[in-house]
Amino acid sequence: MPDNNPPPTSSSTSSSASYDNSSSTAAQLAQNSIFERFARTGFVMSGIVHLIIGYIAIRIALGGAGTADQSGAMSELAGKPGGVVALWVGVVAFVVMALWRLAEAALGSSSKPDADSKKSEAIERVKAFALAVVYFAFAVSAFGFTRGSGESSSGQSAGITARMMHTTAGTIALIAGGLVIIAIGGYHVYKGVSQNFLEDLEGTTSDLVRRLGTVGYIAKGLAIAAVGLLVILAVSRSEPGKAAGLDGAFKTVGAQPYGVVLLILSGLGIITYGVYSFAMARYSKM
């Protein structure tokens, strides 16, 4: 029988070899035991931050005070015994997690995609880069609170929005950014409803993990989408103070009819995502 398959060209061979080298580098980086442990610790620290954010949101619903966002959570943690030490661990873990995501963005995943998954691979690289930016931001914020110089995320968001609203280009960028944030929130909701998050995990997962992921992703997605909506409303009403990030989104929810119930449910949803983050620390593919 004649061989109908054409021999590989030099360019395809070179491309394949290049991919193999890149994927091998990514795999070696992810599988380094020390690197992997710190990266997984990043999931744990993220879980702790989400637990505190959810707790603050519930506290606000019950008449208490606080800032229900990343900076508020880190401020609360810094004020607890041993909190500064935990934040230092978080700085290292978040940086390592960001580096891992950067490696994925630059080199791709350690599993070689087939011809039909090139588009998916490109999307995954963009997602990995976006997550690297998020984790670097977490690391910078945590570092600030270890030194006692942490700043409010909601105040920074409102300040940046106010400055950008002074120009037409800035206003357009804010609206586009708000739409992107809403899309990211929608993606989280979709991921929770479809349970696509299970593709990020390895091994056999329990029904509890599936339920935590489903509720957690939906709750976080709705919160993220609310942040994007507030940005657009702030621009349309020329009220930059409304673009107060996650804390502003929670407090806006609390101001609605049945706001106390809605805010408590939102807080419980974020807490659920925090608990799911601990499962990611154990089961996430590295």
N, C-alpha and C positions, 0 to 999 in steps of 0.2 A: 504494500500500500504506500502511495506517495505521501510525503509529509506536506499538508496544505498550509501549515502554519509558517508565516514568514519569519526568518531569523530576526532577532532583536537588533535594532539599529544601534549605532554607537551612542546616539543621543539618549535613547530610551534606557540603554544599559547604564550610562553615566547618571541619568536621573534616578534610576533605581538604586544605584550604589550610593548616591548622595542621600536619598531618603533613608536607606538602611543605616548609614552613618549617623544621620540626625536622630532617627528613632532610637538607635543604640545609645546615643549620648543622653537622650531624654530618659530612657529606661534606667541607665546607670545612675543618673542623678536622683531619680525618684526612689530607686531601690537602695540607695545608701541608707544604712540603718539609722544613723544619727539624724540625717536630713529628714528622713521620713517621720521619725518620732516628733521632731519639732514641727513639721508641717501638720501632722495630725493634732498636735497640741493647739495649733491655730484654730481647728474646728472646736476644740474644747473651750478656748477663750472666747470665740465667737458665740458659742452657746451660753456662756456665762453672761456676756454682754446682753444677749437677747432676753435672758431670764430677768435681768435687772430692769431692762426697758419695759418689759411686760408688767413687772411688779410696780414700777413707777406709774405706769398708765392706770393700773387698778387703784393705786393710792390716790391719784388725782381724781378719779371717778368718785371716790369716797370722801372727797373734800380735802385731801392733803395737797402738799406742794411737791414740786420737782420738775425736772426737765426730762421728758420721756424720749430720749434719743441717745445716740452713741456717746456723746460727750457727757450727758447727764449720768449715764450708767457708769462711765469711767470715773467721774467725779465721786459718785457714791462709793465705788470700790476703793478709790484712793483714801477715803475717809475711814475705812474699816481697818482693824488690826491685821497686819500682814498684807494689806491691800496694795501698797506700793511694790512689794516684792512680787505679788501676782501680776501687776502691771508690767514690771520689767520682764517677767517670763512671757507676757503677752507681746511685748515689743519684739523680742527675738522670734517668737512663734509666728507673728504676723509677717515679719520680714521674710522668714523662710517660706511661709505659704505663698507670699507674693513672688518670690524667686522661682518657686515651683511652677506657678501659673505662667510666669514669663518664659520659662523653659518650654512649657507646652505651647505657648503662643509662637515662639520662635522656631521650635523644632518639631512641633506636632506631638501627637500621642505616641506611646511606645508600640501601639498596634498598627500594623500597616493597613491602610484602607484599600478597598478594591476600586475599580474604575468608576463605579456608580456613586461612590461616596466622597469624591473630591470636593464637591460643593459643601457637603456636611463638614468635612475636615476644615475648610476655610472658615465656616461659621464657628466651629469649635475653637479655632485659634483666636478669633475676634472675642469670643466669650472669655477665653482664658486671659487675654490681655486686659479686658475690662475688670475681671476679678482681681488681677494683679494690682491694678490701680486702686481698687477698693481696699485690698489688704495693706497696701502701702499707706493709704490714708488712715487706716486703723492704727498702724504702727506709729505714725507721726502723732496722732491724737493721744495714744497711750503714753508715748514718750513725753509729751507735754505735761500730762497729769503726774507722771513720776517726778517731774521737776517743779510741780506746783504752778505751772504756767499754762495749764490747759484752758482752751477757750470754748465758749458755747457754740455748738454747731448751728443752732437756730439763729443766733445773732449773726454769725458769719454769713449764712444763707441770705438773710434779709439785707445785710450790708452789700453783698455782691450784687444782689438783684437791684438795689437802689442805684448803684453806680452804672450798671448796664442799661438801665431804663433811660438814661440821659441821652443815649444815641439810638438812631433807628436800627443800626446794625446790631446793637446790643439787645434791643427789644425783640428783633427777629430771632436772634440766637436764643433768647430766653423761651420764646414760644416753641421753637424747635426742640430745645432741651426738655421742656415740659412734656411735649408729645413723646419724646424718646423715653422719658421716665415712665410715662403711662404705659408705653409699649412693653417696657421691662416688667412693670407690675403685671400686665396682662399675661406675659410669658410665664411668670411665676404661678399665676392662677391656673393657666393651662397645664403647666408641669404638675401641679398638685392634682388637678381633676383627672388628667390622663395617667397619672402615676409614672410619668417618664423619668422621674428622679431615680427610679429603681435601676435605670441603666448606668447610673453613676456609682452603684454599689456592687460589691463582689460578695460571693458566698450566698448562702441561703438566709433570707431575711424573714423575720416573723411578721405576723399580722399586725402586731403592735407598732413595729417600725413603719409599716406601710401606712397605718392610720396617722401616726405622728407626722410623717412626711406629707401626706395629703392635706391634713388640716394646717400644718405649719406653712407649707408653700402657698396655700390659698390665702391665709391670713397675712403673710408677709407681702404677697402680691397686691392685695387690696390696699395695704398701708403704703406701699411704694407708689401705686397708681394715685392715691390721694395726695401724695407729695407733689407729683407732676401736675395734678389738677389745680392745686393751690398756686403753683408757679404761674400757670396760665391766668388764673383769676387775679393774681397780684398784678400782672401786666395789664390785663384788660381794665382793671379798676384803678390803675396807678397807685396801688397801695403795696409797696414793697414789703411792708411788715407782715403781710399775709404769707409770704414765701418763707416760712419759718421752719422748713424741713419737716422731719418726722414728728417732732414735738408739736409743731403747729397743726399737723394733720390730726394727731390724737386730740388736741384741744378743740379743734373744729368739730370733730365727731362728737365730743362731749357736750358741745353747745347745741346740738340738734335735739329735736323731740326724742324722748327716751334715750338721751345722750348717755346717762349713767350706765344703762344696760349695754348700750353699744360699745362704750369705752371699756367696760369690764370684759366683754366678749373679745374685743380687739386685743386687750392685754393678755387674755388667756391664749389667744391665737399666737401671739408673739412668743409667749412662754413655751407653747407647744413646739414652735420652730426651734427654740433654744434647746429643748430636750432632744429633738431630732438631730441637732448638731452633734450631740454626744454620740448618737448612732453613726453619724458620718465619720466621726473620729475613728470608729472601729471598722466600719465596712467600706468606706470610700475607696475607690480604685486609685492607686498611686502609680 
